Each structure stands twice: as C-alpha cells, then as structure tokens.
Amino acid sequence: MLRGLELELARGEALGLLGPNGSGKSTLLRLCAGLERPRAGELEVLGLAPEHAAARARVGYCPEDSPWPAELELHEALEL
C-alpha cells in the first residue's frame, strides 16, 4: 500500500524506483498506467485521470513478466 506519496515530474525527467519487495513499486506503475485505481487520494497523469485516453496514450507499461513472445525484438513488442 502506498501512503503519503507525492511525486511530480517535469517534462523530459526520468525516474527510477528502488525499494524492497512489496514496497509498492509495481503498484505505483500500475496506477500511473491506469491498470489499477487508487483506493483513496488523487492521482493525475498529465493533469488527467490515468484511465483517460489522452493520459493512457502517453504512458507505457511493460512488466517483467509480460506475456510477449520471447522471439520478438524490443521494437516489435512495443509496436503491439
């Protein structure tokens, strides 16, 4: 569970998430990608709810255990 998190990134900034197992790294990414909804609080991506089409078009999420066929090159998987 994530508590007390406030994060703002400027255009062009990159972010790395570090933490132990179960600390919420994947949950945060899934929330930002619109794959999960927060139970409380607010979350905006580009000033929009993450599930909004314009926000989803700007966010990519590819988990380590994604179901992409192993024979695909990275650019091919991203085009899917």
PyMOL Python script that loads the backbone (N, CA, C, O; Angstrom):
from pymol import cmd

cmd.read_pdbstr("""\
ATOM      1  N   MET A   1       0.843  -1.166   0.000  1.00  0.00           N
ATOM      2  CA  MET A   1       0.000   0.000   0.000  1.00  0.00           C
ATOM      3  C   MET A   1       0.894   1.236   0.000  1.00  0.00           C
ATOM      4  O   MET A   1       1.920   1.274   0.679  1.00  0.00           O
ATOM      5  N   LEU A   2       0.502   2.220  -0.749  1.00  0.00           N
ATOM      6  CA  LEU A   2       1.249   3.474  -0.820  1.00  0.00           C
ATOM      7  C   LEU A   2       0.579   4.500   0.088  1.00  0.00           C
ATOM      8  O   LEU A   2      -0.639   4.671   0.053  1.00  0.00           O
ATOM      9  N   ARG A   3       1.375   5.171   0.890  1.00  0.00           N
ATOM     10  CA  ARG A   3       0.830   6.209   1.771  1.00  0.00           C
ATOM     11  C   ARG A   3       1.736   7.424   1.734  1.00  0.00           C
ATOM     12  O   ARG A   3       2.961   7.307   1.723  1.00  0.00           O
ATOM     13  N   GLY A   4       1.121   8.581   1.715  1.00  0.00           N
ATOM     14  CA  GLY A   4       1.873   9.818   1.814  1.00  0.00           C
ATOM     15  C   GLY A   4       2.822  10.071   0.662  1.00  0.00           C
ATOM     16  O   GLY A   4       3.847  10.728   0.842  1.00  0.00           O
ATOM     17  N   LEU A   5       2.507   9.571  -0.501  1.00  0.00           N
ATOM     18  CA  LEU A   5       3.380   9.741  -1.659  1.00  0.00           C
ATOM     19  C   LEU A   5       2.966  10.973  -2.447  1.00  0.00           C
ATOM     20  O   LEU A   5       1.798  11.134  -2.800  1.00  0.00           O
ATOM     21  N   GLU A   6       3.918  11.826  -2.713  1.00  0.00           N
ATOM     22  CA  GLU A   6       3.689  12.972  -3.586  1.00  0.00           C
ATOM     23  C   GLU A   6       4.850  13.010  -4.562  1.00  0.00           C
ATOM     24  O   GLU A   6       6.015  13.013  -4.163  1.00  0.00           O
ATOM     25  N   LEU A   7       4.523  13.037  -5.839  1.00  0.00           N
ATOM     26  CA  LEU A   7       5.548  12.951  -6.869  1.00  0.00           C
ATOM     27  C   LEU A   7       5.132  13.808  -8.050  1.00  0.00           C
ATOM     28  O   LEU A   7       3.991  13.744  -8.507  1.00  0.00           O
ATOM     29  N   GLU A   8       6.055  14.598  -8.534  1.00  0.00           N
ATOM     30  CA  GLU A   8       5.798  15.406  -9.722  1.00  0.00           C
ATOM     31  C   GLU A   8       7.052  15.379 -10.580  1.00  0.00           C
ATOM     32  O   GLU A   8       8.153  15.650 -10.100  1.00  0.00           O
ATOM     33  N   LEU A   9       6.874  15.051 -11.848  1.00  0.00           N
ATOM     34  CA  LEU A   9       7.995  15.017 -12.780  1.00  0.00           C
ATOM     35  C   LEU A   9       7.807  16.092 -13.836  1.00  0.00           C
ATOM     36  O   LEU A   9       6.703  16.284 -14.345  1.00  0.00           O
ATOM     37  N   ALA A  10       8.872  16.784 -14.160  1.00  0.00           N
ATOM     38  CA  ALA A  10       8.833  17.776 -15.230  1.00  0.00           C
ATOM     39  C   ALA A  10       9.029  17.070 -16.568  1.00  0.00           C
ATOM     40  O   ALA A  10       9.551  15.957 -16.625  1.00  0.00           O
ATOM     41  N   ARG A  11       8.610  17.718 -17.621  1.00  0.00           N
ATOM     42  CA  ARG A  11       8.771  17.161 -18.964  1.00  0.00           C
ATOM     43  C   ARG A  11      10.239  16.790 -19.202  1.00  0.00           C
ATOM     44  O   ARG A  11      11.141  17.583 -18.933  1.00  0.00           O
ATOM     45  N   GLY A  12      10.458  15.590 -19.701  1.00  0.00           N
ATOM     46  CA  GLY A  12      11.802  15.125 -20.004  1.00  0.00           C
ATOM     47  C   GLY A  12      12.539  14.489 -18.838  1.00  0.00           C
ATOM     48  O   GLY A  12      13.617  13.927 -19.032  1.00  0.00           O
ATOM     49  N   GLU A  13      11.990  14.561 -17.635  1.00  0.00           N
ATOM     50  CA  GLU A  13      12.636  13.942 -16.482  1.00  0.00           C
ATOM     51  C   GLU A  13      12.427  12.438 -16.502  1.00  0.00           C
ATOM     52  O   GLU A  13      11.419  11.947 -17.009  1.00  0.00           O
ATOM     53  N   ALA A  14      13.372  11.724 -15.957  1.00  0.00           N
ATOM     54  CA  ALA A  14      13.269  10.271 -15.814  1.00  0.00           C
ATOM     55  C   ALA A  14      13.268   9.945 -14.325  1.00  0.00           C
ATOM     56  O   ALA A  14      13.768  10.717 -13.506  1.00  0.00           O
ATOM     57  N   LEU A  15      12.707   8.807 -13.994  1.00  0.00           N
ATOM     58  CA  LEU A  15      12.587   8.404 -12.604  1.00  0.00           C
ATOM     59  C   LEU A  15      12.946   6.937 -12.469  1.00  0.00           C
ATOM     60  O   LEU A  15      12.545   6.118 -13.296  1.00  0.00           O
ATOM     61  N   GLY A  16      13.684   6.608 -11.454  1.00  0.00           N
ATOM     62  CA  GLY A  16      13.963   5.215 -11.118  1.00  0.00           C
ATOM     63  C   GLY A  16      13.325   4.906  -9.779  1.00  0.00           C
ATOM     64  O   GLY A  16      13.411   5.708  -8.850  1.00  0.00           O
ATOM     65  N   LEU A  17      12.688   3.757  -9.670  1.00  0.00           N
ATOM     66  CA  LEU A  17      12.058   3.343  -8.416  1.00  0.00           C
ATOM     67  C   LEU A  17      12.878   2.221  -7.798  1.00  0.00           C
ATOM     68  O   LEU A  17      13.102   1.185  -8.425  1.00  0.00           O
ATOM     69  N   LEU A  18      13.316   2.432  -6.584  1.00  0.00           N
ATOM     70  CA  LEU A  18      14.082   1.430  -5.855  1.00  0.00           C
ATOM     71  C   LEU A  18      13.372   1.136  -4.549  1.00  0.00           C
ATOM     72  O   LEU A  18      12.833   2.039  -3.910  1.00  0.00           O
ATOM     73  N   GLY A  19      13.372  -0.112  -4.158  1.00  0.00           N
ATOM     74  CA  GLY A  19      12.782  -0.483  -2.878  1.00  0.00           C
ATOM     75  C   GLY A  19      12.683  -1.982  -2.760  1.00  0.00           C
ATOM     76  O   GLY A  19      12.800  -2.704  -3.750  1.00  0.00           O
ATOM     77  N   PRO A  20      12.465  -2.449  -1.545  1.00  0.00           N
ATOM     78  CA  PRO A  20      12.359  -3.888  -1.330  1.00  0.00           C
ATOM     79  C   PRO A  20      11.072  -4.454  -1.911  1.00  0.00           C
ATOM     80  O   PRO A  20      10.151  -3.713  -2.255  1.00  0.00           O
ATOM     81  N   ASN A  21      11.021  -5.772  -2.013  1.00  0.00           N
ATOM     82  CA  ASN A  21       9.806  -6.439  -2.473  1.00  0.00           C
ATOM     83  C   ASN A  21       8.627  -6.009  -1.608  1.00  0.00           C
ATOM     84  O   ASN A  21       8.735  -5.916  -0.385  1.00  0.00           O
ATOM     85  N   GLY A  22       7.504  -5.749  -2.264  1.00  0.00           N
ATOM     86  CA  GLY A  22       6.292  -5.393  -1.538  1.00  0.00           C
ATOM     87  C   GLY A  22       6.203  -3.945  -1.111  1.00  0.00           C
ATOM     88  O   GLY A  22       5.288  -3.581  -0.372  1.00  0.00           O
ATOM     89  N   SER A  23       7.128  -3.104  -1.556  1.00  0.00           N
ATOM     90  CA  SER A  23       7.113  -1.705  -1.125  1.00  0.00           C
ATOM     91  C   SER A  23       6.198  -0.822  -1.960  1.00  0.00           C
ATOM     92  O   SER A  23       5.986   0.339  -1.610  1.00  0.00           O
ATOM     93  N   GLY A  24       5.645  -1.347  -3.067  1.00  0.00           N
ATOM     94  CA  GLY A  24       4.682  -0.580  -3.851  1.00  0.00           C
ATOM     95  C   GLY A  24       5.178  -0.071  -5.188  1.00  0.00           C
ATOM     96  O   GLY A  24       4.484   0.711  -5.839  1.00  0.00           O
ATOM     97  N   LYS A  25       6.354  -0.487  -5.617  1.00  0.00           N
ATOM     98  CA  LYS A  25       6.897  -0.005  -6.895  1.00  0.00           C
ATOM     99  C   LYS A  25       5.987  -0.379  -8.057  1.00  0.00           C
ATOM    100  O   LYS A  25       5.602   0.482  -8.848  1.00  0.00           O
ATOM    101  N   SER A  26       5.646  -1.641  -8.164  1.00  0.00           N
ATOM    102  CA  SER A  26       4.776  -2.095  -9.262  1.00  0.00           C
ATOM    103  C   SER A  26       3.381  -1.511  -9.140  1.00  0.00           C
ATOM    104  O   SER A  26       2.756  -1.176 -10.147  1.00  0.00           O
ATOM    105  N   THR A  27       2.893  -1.388  -7.925  1.00  0.00           N
ATOM    106  CA  THR A  27       1.570  -0.794  -7.715  1.00  0.00           C
ATOM    107  C   THR A  27       1.549   0.637  -8.222  1.00  0.00           C
ATOM    108  O   THR A  27       0.597   1.041  -8.890  1.00  0.00           O
ATOM    109  N   LEU A  28       2.580   1.406  -7.917  1.00  0.00           N
ATOM    110  CA  LEU A  28       2.644   2.786  -8.395  1.00  0.00           C
ATOM    111  C   LEU A  28       2.628   2.838  -9.917  1.00  0.00           C
ATOM    112  O   LEU A  28       1.912   3.651 -10.503  1.00  0.00           O
ATOM    113  N   LEU A  29       3.405   1.984 -10.556  1.00  0.00           N
ATOM    114  CA  LEU A  29       3.442   1.974 -12.021  1.00  0.00           C
ATOM    115  C   LEU A  29       2.097   1.559 -12.607  1.00  0.00           C
ATOM    116  O   LEU A  29       1.648   2.137 -13.598  1.00  0.00           O
ATOM    117  N   ARG A  30       1.450   0.561 -12.002  1.00  0.00           N
ATOM    118  CA  ARG A  30       0.134   0.119 -12.484  1.00  0.00           C
ATOM    119  C   ARG A  30      -0.911   1.220 -12.301  1.00  0.00           C
ATOM    120  O   ARG A  30      -1.793   1.380 -13.144  1.00  0.00           O
ATOM    121  N   LEU A  31      -0.818   1.972 -11.217  1.00  0.00           N
ATOM    122  CA  LEU A  31      -1.727   3.099 -11.001  1.00  0.00           C
ATOM    123  C   LEU A  31      -1.519   4.166 -12.072  1.00  0.00           C
ATOM    124  O   LEU A  31      -2.483   4.669 -12.650  1.00  0.00           O
ATOM    125  N   CYS A  32      -0.271   4.506 -12.333  1.00  0.00           N
ATOM    126  CA  CYS A  32       0.032   5.539 -13.333  1.00  0.00           C
ATOM    127  C   CYS A  32      -0.382   5.116 -14.735  1.00  0.00           C
ATOM    128  O   CYS A  32      -0.737   5.956 -15.562  1.00  0.00           O
ATOM    129  N   ALA A  33      -0.338   3.817 -15.002  1.00  0.00           N
ATOM    130  CA  ALA A  33      -0.732   3.305 -16.318  1.00  0.00           C
ATOM    131  C   ALA A  33      -2.242   3.125 -16.434  1.00  0.00           C
ATOM    132  O   ALA A  33      -2.736   2.743 -17.495  1.00  0.00           O
ATOM    133  N   GLY A  34      -2.975   3.392 -15.364  1.00  0.00           N
ATOM    134  CA  GLY A  34      -4.431   3.252 -15.406  1.00  0.00           C
ATOM    135  C   GLY A  34      -4.908   1.821 -15.306  1.00  0.00           C
ATOM    136  O   GLY A  34      -6.066   1.538 -15.613  1.00  0.00           O
ATOM    137  N   LEU A  35      -4.043   0.906 -14.883  1.00  0.00           N
ATOM    138  CA  LEU A  35      -4.409  -0.501 -14.766  1.00  0.00           C
ATOM    139  C   LEU A  35      -5.045  -0.817 -13.417  1.00  0.00           C
ATOM    140  O   LEU A  35      -5.706  -1.845 -13.263  1.00  0.00           O
ATOM    141  N   GLU A  36      -4.847   0.059 -12.451  1.00  0.00           N
ATOM    142  CA  GLU A  36      -5.477  -0.044 -11.137  1.00  0.00           C
ATOM    143  C   GLU A  36      -5.960   1.339 -10.756  1.00  0.00           C
ATOM    144  O   GLU A  36      -5.454   2.343 -11.256  1.00  0.00           O
ATOM    145  N   ARG A  37      -6.935   1.387  -9.873  1.00  0.00           N
ATOM    146  CA  ARG A  37      -7.442   2.667  -9.381  1.00  0.00           C
ATOM    147  C   ARG A  37      -7.046   2.835  -7.922  1.00  0.00           C
ATOM    148  O   ARG A  37      -7.036   1.865  -7.164  1.00  0.00           O
ATOM    149  N   PRO A  38      -6.722   4.051  -7.530  1.00  0.00           N
ATOM    150  CA  PRO A  38      -6.380   4.264  -6.119  1.00  0.00           C
ATOM    151  C   PRO A  38      -7.606   4.054  -5.232  1.00  0.00           C
ATOM    152  O   PRO A  38      -8.726   4.393  -5.613  1.00  0.00           O
ATOM    153  N   ARG A  39      -7.383   3.495  -4.053  1.00  0.00           N
ATOM    154  CA  ARG A  39      -8.479   3.297  -3.097  1.00  0.00           C
ATOM    155  C   ARG A  39      -8.837   4.599  -2.400  1.00  0.00           C
ATOM    156  O   ARG A  39      -9.962   4.776  -1.934  1.00  0.00           O
ATOM    157  N   ALA A  40      -7.882   5.499  -2.334  1.00  0.00           N
ATOM    158  CA  ALA A  40      -8.097   6.802  -1.695  1.00  0.00           C
ATOM    159  C   ALA A  40      -7.122   7.784  -2.313  1.00  0.00           C
ATOM    160  O   ALA A  40      -6.154   7.383  -2.959  1.00  0.00           O
ATOM    161  N   GLY A  41      -7.372   9.055  -2.119  1.00  0.00           N
ATOM    162  CA  GLY A  41      -6.478  10.077  -2.628  1.00  0.00           C
ATOM    163  C   GLY A  41      -6.703  10.366  -4.100  1.00  0.00           C
ATOM    164  O   GLY A  41      -7.688   9.928  -4.695  1.00  0.00           O
ATOM    165  N   GLU A  42      -5.782  11.103  -4.670  1.00  0.00           N
ATOM    166  CA  GLU A  42      -5.888  11.522  -6.062  1.00  0.00           C
ATOM    167  C   GLU A  42      -4.651  11.102  -6.831  1.00  0.00           C
ATOM    168  O   GLU A  42      -3.553  11.004  -6.282  1.00  0.00           O
ATOM    169  N   LEU A  43      -4.857  10.859  -8.104  1.00  0.00           N
ATOM    170  CA  LEU A  43      -3.747  10.534  -8.993  1.00  0.00           C
ATOM    171  C   LEU A  43      -4.036  11.167 -10.341  1.00  0.00           C
ATOM    172  O   LEU A  43      -5.116  10.984 -10.903  1.00  0.00           O
ATOM    173  N   GLU A  44      -3.074  11.908 -10.854  1.00  0.00           N
ATOM    174  CA  GLU A  44      -3.207  12.523 -12.175  1.00  0.00           C
ATOM    175  C   GLU A  44      -1.970  12.220 -13.000  1.00  0.00           C
ATOM    176  O   GLU A  44      -0.850  12.189 -12.489  1.00  0.00           O
ATOM    177  N   VAL A  45      -2.194  12.000 -14.273  1.00  0.00           N
ATOM    178  CA  VAL A  45      -1.121  11.832 -15.248  1.00  0.00           C
ATOM    179  C   VAL A  45      -1.373  12.876 -16.317  1.00  0.00           C
ATOM    180  O   VAL A  45      -2.392  12.821 -17.006  1.00  0.00           O
ATOM    181  N   LEU A  46      -0.470  13.819 -16.465  1.00  0.00           N
ATOM    182  CA  LEU A  46      -0.643  14.935 -17.403  1.00  0.00           C
ATOM    183  C   LEU A  46      -1.900  15.732 -17.075  1.00  0.00           C
ATOM    184  O   LEU A  46      -2.567  16.250 -17.972  1.00  0.00           O
ATOM    185  N   GLY A  47      -2.221  15.827 -15.786  1.00  0.00           N
ATOM    186  CA  GLY A  47      -3.389  16.577 -15.349  1.00  0.00           C
ATOM    187  C   GLY A  47      -4.709  15.854 -15.543  1.00  0.00           C
ATOM    188  O   GLY A  47      -5.771  16.443 -15.338  1.00  0.00           O
ATOM    189  N   LEU A  48      -4.660  14.594 -15.934  1.00  0.00           N
ATOM    190  CA  LEU A  48      -5.865  13.802 -16.201  1.00  0.00           C
ATOM    191  C   LEU A  48      -5.867  12.542 -15.349  1.00  0.00           C
ATOM    192  O   LEU A  48      -4.826  12.111 -14.852  1.00  0.00           O
ATOM    193  N   ALA A  49      -7.045  11.959 -15.188  1.00  0.00           N
ATOM    194  CA  ALA A  49      -7.127  10.653 -14.543  1.00  0.00           C
ATOM    195  C   ALA A  49      -6.373   9.653 -15.413  1.00  0.00           C
ATOM    196  O   ALA A  49      -6.484   9.714 -16.637  1.00  0.00           O
ATOM    197  N   PRO A  50      -5.610   8.737 -14.822  1.00  0.00           N
ATOM    198  CA  PRO A  50      -4.800   7.801 -15.611  1.00  0.00           C
ATOM    199  C   PRO A  50      -5.595   6.967 -16.604  1.00  0.00           C
ATOM    200  O   PRO A  50      -5.048   6.543 -17.623  1.00  0.00           O
ATOM    201  N   GLU A  51      -6.869   6.722 -16.333  1.00  0.00           N
ATOM    202  CA  GLU A  51      -7.663   5.917 -17.261  1.00  0.00           C
ATOM    203  C   GLU A  51      -8.172   6.727 -18.453  1.00  0.00           C
ATOM    204  O   GLU A  51      -8.737   6.155 -19.385  1.00  0.00           O
ATOM    205  N   HIS A  52      -7.984   8.043 -18.440  1.00  0.00           N
ATOM    206  CA  HIS A  52      -8.381   8.905 -19.554  1.00  0.00           C
ATOM    207  C   HIS A  52      -7.543   8.549 -20.785  1.00  0.00           C
ATOM    208  O   HIS A  52      -6.337   8.326 -20.672  1.00  0.00           O
ATOM    209  N   ALA A  53      -8.166   8.497 -21.935  1.00  0.00           N
ATOM    210  CA  ALA A  53      -7.488   8.060 -23.168  1.00  0.00           C
ATOM    211  C   ALA A  53      -6.236   8.881 -23.471  1.00  0.00           C
ATOM    212  O   ALA A  53      -5.222   8.321 -23.889  1.00  0.00           O
ATOM    213  N   ALA A  54      -6.287  10.189 -23.269  1.00  0.00           N
ATOM    214  CA  ALA A  54      -5.124  11.033 -23.571  1.00  0.00           C
ATOM    215  C   ALA A  54      -3.951  10.719 -22.643  1.00  0.00           C
ATOM    216  O   ALA A  54      -2.796  10.773 -23.065  1.00  0.00           O
ATOM    217  N   ALA A  55      -4.237  10.395 -21.399  1.00  0.00           N
ATOM    218  CA  ALA A  55      -3.175  10.027 -20.459  1.00  0.00           C
ATOM    219  C   ALA A  55      -2.622   8.651 -20.803  1.00  0.00           C
ATOM    220  O   ALA A  55      -1.407   8.451 -20.800  1.00  0.00           O
ATOM    221  N   ARG A  56      -3.501   7.706 -21.098  1.00  0.00           N
ATOM    222  CA  ARG A  56      -3.057   6.342 -21.419  1.00  0.00           C
ATOM    223  C   ARG A  56      -2.211   6.308 -22.689  1.00  0.00           C
ATOM    224  O   ARG A  56      -1.324   5.466 -22.824  1.00  0.00           O
ATOM    225  N   ALA A  57      -2.483   7.216 -23.611  1.00  0.00           N
ATOM    226  CA  ALA A  57      -1.714   7.257 -24.854  1.00  0.00           C
ATOM    227  C   ALA A  57      -0.272   7.697 -24.614  1.00  0.00           C
ATOM    228  O   ALA A  57       0.596   7.460 -25.454  1.00  0.00           O
ATOM    229  N   ARG A  58      -0.012   8.335 -23.475  1.00  0.00           N
ATOM    230  CA  ARG A  58       1.326   8.849 -23.182  1.00  0.00           C
ATOM    231  C   ARG A  58       2.100   8.002 -22.179  1.00  0.00           C
ATOM    232  O   ARG A  58       3.252   8.307 -21.870  1.00  0.00           O
ATOM    233  N   VAL A  59       1.481   6.947 -21.671  1.00  0.00           N
ATOM    234  CA  VAL A  59       2.118   6.113 -20.653  1.00  0.00           C
ATOM    235  C   VAL A  59       2.245   4.690 -21.173  1.00  0.00           C
ATOM    236  O   VAL A  59       1.273   4.116 -21.663  1.00  0.00           O
ATOM    237  N   GLY A  60       3.422   4.130 -21.070  1.00  0.00           N
ATOM    238  CA  GLY A  60       3.626   2.735 -21.435  1.00  0.00           C
ATOM    239  C   GLY A  60       4.017   1.934 -20.207  1.00  0.00           C
ATOM    240  O   GLY A  60       4.721   2.434 -19.329  1.00  0.00           O
ATOM    241  N   TYR A  61       3.569   0.715 -20.147  1.00  0.00           N
ATOM    242  CA  TYR A  61       3.885  -0.150 -19.012  1.00  0.00           C
ATOM    243  C   TYR A  61       4.142  -1.552 -19.537  1.00  0.00           C
ATOM    244  O   TYR A  61       3.268  -2.158 -20.158  1.00  0.00           O
ATOM    245  N   CYS A  62       5.322  -2.061 -19.292  1.00  0.00           N
ATOM    246  CA  CYS A  62       5.684  -3.406 -19.740  1.00  0.00           C
ATOM    247  C   CYS A  62       6.340  -4.121 -18.562  1.00  0.00           C
ATOM    248  O   CYS A  62       7.542  -3.977 -18.342  1.00  0.00           O
ATOM    249  N   PRO A  63       5.562  -4.887 -17.805  1.00  0.00           N
ATOM    250  CA  PRO A  63       6.129  -5.554 -16.633  1.00  0.00           C
ATOM    251  C   PRO A  63       7.130  -6.636 -17.016  1.00  0.00           C
ATOM    252  O   PRO A  63       7.147  -7.125 -18.146  1.00  0.00           O
ATOM    253  N   GLU A  64       7.950  -6.990 -16.057  1.00  0.00           N
ATOM    254  CA  GLU A  64       8.989  -8.000 -16.280  1.00  0.00           C
ATOM    255  C   GLU A  64       8.400  -9.321 -16.754  1.00  0.00           C
ATOM    256  O   GLU A  64       9.009 -10.017 -17.567  1.00  0.00           O
ATOM    257  N   ASP A  65       7.235  -9.667 -16.259  1.00  0.00           N
ATOM    258  CA  ASP A  65       6.616 -10.943 -16.615  1.00  0.00           C
ATOM    259  C   ASP A  65       5.538 -10.779 -17.686  1.00  0.00           C
ATOM    260  O   ASP A  65       4.530 -11.485 -17.667  1.00  0.00           O
ATOM    261  N   SER A  66       5.749  -9.849 -18.619  1.00  0.00           N
ATOM    262  CA  SER A  66       4.746  -9.596 -19.656  1.00  0.00           C
ATOM    263  C   SER A  66       4.602 -10.813 -20.573  1.00  0.00           C
ATOM    264  O   SER A  66       5.544 -11.592 -20.725  1.00  0.00           O
ATOM    265  N   PRO A  67       3.433 -10.976 -21.178  1.00  0.00           N
ATOM    266  CA  PRO A  67       3.171 -12.162 -21.997  1.00  0.00           C
ATOM    267  C   PRO A  67       3.651 -12.067 -23.443  1.00  0.00           C
ATOM    268  O   PRO A  67       3.204 -12.857 -24.275  1.00  0.00           O
ATOM    269  N   TRP A  68       4.536 -11.138 -23.776  1.00  0.00           N
ATOM    270  CA  TRP A  68       5.007 -11.004 -25.153  1.00  0.00           C
ATOM    271  C   TRP A  68       5.830 -12.219 -25.548  1.00  0.00           C
ATOM    272  O   TRP A  68       6.597 -12.735 -24.735  1.00  0.00           O
ATOM    273  N   PRO A  69       5.687 -12.677 -26.765  1.00  0.00           N
ATOM    274  CA  PRO A  69       6.503 -13.807 -27.234  1.00  0.00           C
ATOM    275  C   PRO A  69       7.996 -13.467 -27.161  1.00  0.00           C
ATOM    276  O   PRO A  69       8.410 -12.378 -27.559  1.00  0.00           O
ATOM    277  N   ALA A  70       8.783 -14.388 -26.661  1.00  0.00           N
ATOM    278  CA  ALA A  70      10.216 -14.160 -26.441  1.00  0.00           C
ATOM    279  C   ALA A  70      10.978 -13.884 -27.733  1.00  0.00           C
ATOM    280  O   ALA A  70      12.036 -13.257 -27.697  1.00  0.00           O
ATOM    281  N   GLU A  71      10.460 -14.342 -28.874  1.00  0.00           N
ATOM    282  CA  GLU A  71      11.189 -14.154 -30.132  1.00  0.00           C
ATOM    283  C   GLU A  71      11.057 -12.740 -30.701  1.00  0.00           C
ATOM    284  O   GLU A  71      11.746 -12.403 -31.664  1.00  0.00           O
ATOM    285  N   LEU A  72      10.187 -11.907 -30.126  1.00  0.00           N
ATOM    286  CA  LEU A  72      10.026 -10.542 -30.633  1.00  0.00           C
ATOM    287  C   LEU A  72      11.208  -9.671 -30.237  1.00  0.00           C
ATOM    288  O   LEU A  72      11.723  -9.773 -29.124  1.00  0.00           O
ATOM    289  N   GLU A  73      11.631  -8.820 -31.151  1.00  0.00           N
ATOM    290  CA  GLU A  73      12.598  -7.779 -30.828  1.00  0.00           C
ATOM    291  C   GLU A  73      11.871  -6.724 -29.992  1.00  0.00           C
ATOM    292  O   GLU A  73      10.644  -6.635 -30.037  1.00  0.00           O
ATOM    293  N   LEU A  74      12.616  -5.931 -29.236  1.00  0.00           N
ATOM    294  CA  LEU A  74      12.007  -4.922 -28.374  1.00  0.00           C
ATOM    295  C   LEU A  74      11.090  -3.995 -29.158  1.00  0.00           C
ATOM    296  O   LEU A  74       9.961  -3.750 -28.735  1.00  0.00           O
ATOM    297  N   HIS A  75      11.549  -3.475 -30.289  1.00  0.00           N
ATOM    298  CA  HIS A  75      10.735  -2.531 -31.062  1.00  0.00           C
ATOM    299  C   HIS A  75       9.457  -3.198 -31.562  1.00  0.00           C
ATOM    300  O   HIS A  75       8.431  -2.531 -31.694  1.00  0.00           O
ATOM    301  N   GLU A  76       9.499  -4.502 -31.843  1.00  0.00           N
ATOM    302  CA  GLU A  76       8.300  -5.212 -32.291  1.00  0.00           C
ATOM    303  C   GLU A  76       7.287  -5.342 -31.152  1.00  0.00           C
ATOM    304  O   GLU A  76       6.087  -5.166 -31.361  1.00  0.00           O
ATOM    305  N   ALA A  77       7.769  -5.647 -29.962  1.00  0.00           N
ATOM    306  CA  ALA A  77       6.880  -5.759 -28.807  1.00  0.00           C
ATOM    307  C   ALA A  77       6.249  -4.413 -28.482  1.00  0.00           C
ATOM    308  O   ALA A  77       5.069  -4.348 -28.136  1.00  0.00           O
ATOM    309  N   LEU A  78       7.026  -3.336 -28.590  1.00  0.00           N
ATOM    310  CA  LEU A  78       6.495  -2.004 -28.297  1.00  0.00           C
ATOM    311  C   LEU A  78       5.452  -1.567 -29.314  1.00  0.00           C
ATOM    312  O   LEU A  78       4.545  -0.803 -28.982  1.00  0.00           O
ATOM    313  N   GLU A  79       5.570  -2.041 -30.543  1.00  0.00           N
ATOM    314  CA  GLU A  79       4.593  -1.691 -31.576  1.00  0.00           C
ATOM    315  C   GLU A  79       3.243  -2.351 -31.339  1.00  0.00           C
ATOM    316  O   GLU A  79       2.224  -1.861 -31.826  1.00  0.00           O
ATOM    317  N   LEU A  80       3.221  -3.461 -30.594  1.00  0.00           N
ATOM    318  CA  LEU A  80       1.958  -4.121 -30.293  1.00  0.00           C
ATOM    319  C   LEU A  80       1.101  -3.197 -29.483  1.00  0.00           C
ATOM    320  O   LEU A  80      -0.019  -3.556 -29.117  1.00  0.00           O
TER     321      LEU A  80
END
""", "prot")
cmd.dss("prot")
cmd.show_as("cartoon", "prot")
cmd.util.cbc("prot")
cmd.orient("prot")
